[in-house]
Amino acid sequence: MAERRRHKKRIQEVGEPSKEEKAVAKFLRFNCPTKSTNMMGHRVDYFIASKAVDCLLDSKWAKAKKGEEALFTTRESVVDYCNRLLKKQFFHRALKVMKMKYEKDIKKEKEKGKAESGKEEDKKSKKENLKDEKTKKEKEKKKDGEKEESKKEETPGTPKKKETKKKFKLEPHDDQVFLDGNEVFVWIYDPVHFKTFVMGLILVIAVIAATLFPLWPAEMRVGVYYLSVGAGCFVASILLLAVGNPN
């Protein structure tokens, strides 16, 4: 409750967002590339500032209409407008903090390294015994093998080592200013998409229609009955074909 009151006070101090600002924020929310992560125990969506600027420069507000100037002409104009959206609590700036490994994980890694080193030493001793028993012919084979390995290294299709992604977490930033670059901003504004609204409306209508089934005309009820029987026969035939032809 206290957070909501503070949020309302901030909006009253800055002013309520206009229709244009809501439209721009909605466009940015659904068209700018976003990613999800955890922040202070909550699942949040965040975006990169440079991608948001690029997104708005490709929008309809960056194109001049007849008798009107374009809202976004340069990257600086987009940054100024996004600062207005930031002040009106559409999103807020966050800070990336790299996660540090715990001492237990470090100890486990050390123990694994020691075990692997011991295994390698055993393998080396076995290999040395085998080398004594090998003949001159094997030395020639080694030379041929070295040539083949050098060729393989030159081929472009050789698999590379996978790069490990560094884990990070988000924390609120002290300086709440919109800057163009790799800065991270977390969404507060979460409007309902038009498609989800339409799907929900269709679902509600379908549930109401199903509950009013006894009041439907007799012809419609008979038609629905035959449709359900036909659908059941179709599903049963597919199951029989799947059982009859397992391959």
N, C-alpha and C positions, 0 to 999 in steps of 0.2 A: 504493500500500500504506500509506503513512504517513497519508494522508487517511482511509482506512478505519479505521485504528487510533484516530485522534483521534475519529472519529465514534462508534466503539464505547465509548470512554472517556466521552464526553459523555453517551451514553445510560445507561451504568452509574451515572454521578454523579446524573443526574436521575431515573432509574428507567425501566424498560421501560413502553411504553404499554399501557394496559388494553384490554380488548375494546371497551368503550364508546368510548374515545378513537379506536380504529381505525375503528369504525363511523361516528363523527361525521366523522372526516377523510375516509373513503371517500365519504360522502354529499356532503361539501363539494367533494371533488375532481371528482365527476361531475355536480354540479348547479349549482355556482357558475360564472357566466360567466368564461371564461378567454381569454387572448390569447397568441400565440406571438411571440417575438422572439429576437434573438441577445444572449448575455451572455458576454463573455470567450471568444468563439469557439465557444460551444455554443448549441444551440437549446433554449430553455426556455419553459415555460408559466408565466404569472403572472396574478394576480387583484388586484382592488381591495378594500381592507378593508371599506368600507361595503357593497359588494355581498355579501360573505361574511357579514356580520352580518345583512343582510336575508334571506339564504338560510336561515340557521339559525333565525331567528325564525319562518319559515314551515314549518319542519320538524316532524316528529312529536315531537321532544324539547322543543318549545315548548308542547305540549299536555299538560295534567295528566291522569294516569290515576287510576283508583280506588285510593285509599289511598296515592298517591304524588304528590309535587310535581313540577312541570315543571322540567326542567333549565335551560331558558332562559326567563326572565321579562322581563328588560329588556336593553337594548343593553349595559349595563355587565357583566351576567352573561355575555353572549356574548364580550365582549372579554377578560374574565378567563379563560374557558375556552380561547380562542384563544391566549392567552399560554402556557398549559400545552402546547398543541400545538406552538407555536413552540419552546419549550424542549426538546421531545422530537423536534426535527428533522423535523417533517412539512413545513415550509416555512421560508423565511427572508426577512427584510426586505431590500428593494433600493431603490436611489436612482435616480431618473430624471435623466439628464444630457443636456442638449441638445447635438446635434452642431454644431460650428462649421464654416463653409465654409473650404476651403483657399484660399491666395492665388492659385493658378492659376485656380480657378473665378471668383474676384472679378475677375481681369484679363480673362477671357473675357467676363464680363457687361459690363464697361466697354467693350470693343471692339465688342460687339454694339450697345450703346447709341449709340456714336459712328456706326456704320454706319447705324443706323436714323434718327438725327438728320439725316445727310447726305441720305438718301433723302427725308425729309420736306421739307427745304429745296428740293430739286429739284421736288418736287410743288407746293410753294407758288409757285415762280416760274412754272411752267406755268399754274397756276390764275389767277395775276394777269394773264397775257397773254390768257387766255380771257375774263376778266371785262371787259377793255377792248372786246372785240368783241360782248359781249352787249347786248341792247336793253332798253328799259323793260319789255317784256312779261315778261322773265325775272325782274325785280324783283318783279313781282306774283306770279309763281309761287313765289318764295322765301317771300313772306308766307304763301301758302297752305300751303307745306310746313312752315313753322314752327308753324302752327296744328295740322297733322296730327301733328307730332312731340310737341307738348305733350299731345295726346290719348293718344298711344301711351305716354308716360311715366306717365300716370295709370292705364292698364290694369294689372290685377294679374298678367297672364300674361307680363310682360316678363322675359327671361332675366337672371339675375344672374351676376356674376363668380364663378368657382370659388375657394373658399378653399383656400389651400395648407397642407397639413399639415406641421407642424414635426417634423423627425426627431429621435429621441432614442435613447439607449442606456441599458442598466441596469448598475449597479455595486453591489457588496455594501455594505450600510449598516453603519456602525460601531455604532449603537445598535440592538440586536436586541430591539425591544419591539413588541408588536402594539397599534396605535392605530386607532381608528375614524375614517375619513375617506377621503381620496384616496391613502392610502399604498399602495405596490406591494409585493406579496409573491410570491416565486418558489417554485413547487412543487418539493419534493424527493421527496415521497411519490408514487409512480407505480404503483398497483396495476393488475392485469389486470382489465379489465371482464368481467362474466359473459357478455355476448354474444360477445366475442372468444374467450373460453375455449371456449364451445359450438361456435363456428364452426371453431376449430382442431381440436377433438375430432372433429367430423363429417368434416373434411378427412382426418385421420389414418385414421379408419375406412374412408373411401372409398378411400384409397390401398391399405390392407391388403386390402380386398375385391377391388380390381382386380388385385392381384398373385396372389391366390388364385383367379382366374377359372378356370384349368384344373381345379380341384377342385370347382367348382360342379356341382350336378345337371344332367343333360342337358336337362331341361325348361326350367330357368332360363337356360341358355346359349342355347337356341333362341329363347326369348322376348326376350333381350337382343339377339340377332342381328336379329330382325324389327323391334325398336324402333329400332335403329341405322339399318337400311335405310329405315324410314319417316321418320326424322328427316332423313336425307340427301336423300330425295325431296322433302320439304317445303322444305328450304333451296334445293334446285335449282330448284323451281317459283317461289320468291320471286325468285331471281336472273334467271330467264327473263322473269318479268313486269317486272322493273326494266329489263332490256335492251330488251324489246319496247315499253315505254311510257316513253321517256326524259323526257317532259314530266310 
